[in-house]
Amino acid sequence: MFILSKIDYRKYKLLDKIAYAVTVILLLSVLIPGVGFESGGATRWIKLRTT
């Protein structure tokens, strides 16, 4: 976080639309059948072992 605070904030503006698009694509990808698995009514990407 310290390193990011040293970068000029105007440079972030160059990547904001790309970052937004990547985020939306990743959020929608969990709705694709076959990606991840269902456990307890929730779709998960990482299988967590519950004991």
C-alpha positions in Angstrom: 0.0 0.0 0.0 2.9 2.3 0.7 4.3 1.7 -2.8 0.9 2.4 -4.4 0.7 5.7 -2.5 3.9 6.8 -4.1 2.6 6.4 -7.6 0.9 9.4 -9.2 -2.8 8.9 -9.1 -3.3 10.3 -12.6 -1.6 7.2 -14.0 -4.4 5.0 -12.5 -6.9 6.7 -14.8 -5.2 5.0 -17.8 -6.2 1.6 -16.4 -9.6 2.2 -14.8 -11.7 1.0 -17.7 -9.6 -2.1 -18.2 -9.7 -2.9 -14.5 -13.4 -2.5 -14.5 -13.9 -4.7 -17.5 -11.7 -7.5 -16.0 -13.6 -7.3 -12.7 -17.0 -7.7 -14.4 -15.7 -10.6 -16.5 -14.4 -12.4 -13.5 -17.7 -11.8 -11.6 -19.7 -13.1 -14.5 -17.5 -16.1 -15.0 -18.9 -17.9 -11.9 -22.2 -18.0 -13.6 -20.8 -20.2 -16.4 -21.8 -23.8 -15.9 -18.8 -26.1 -15.2 -16.7 -23.4 -13.6 -16.1 -24.2 -9.9 -18.4 -26.4 -8.0 -21.5 -26.1 -5.9 -21.4 -26.7 -2.1 -24.1 -25.8 0.3 -26.0 -23.8 -2.4 -23.0 -21.6 -3.2 -20.8 -21.8 -6.2 -17.1 -21.9 -5.3 -13.9 -21.8 -7.3 -11.7 -23.3 -4.6 -12.6 -26.5 -3.0 -12.2 -26.0 0.8 -12.1 -29.0 3.0 -14.6 -28.7 5.8 -14.2 -31.1 8.8 
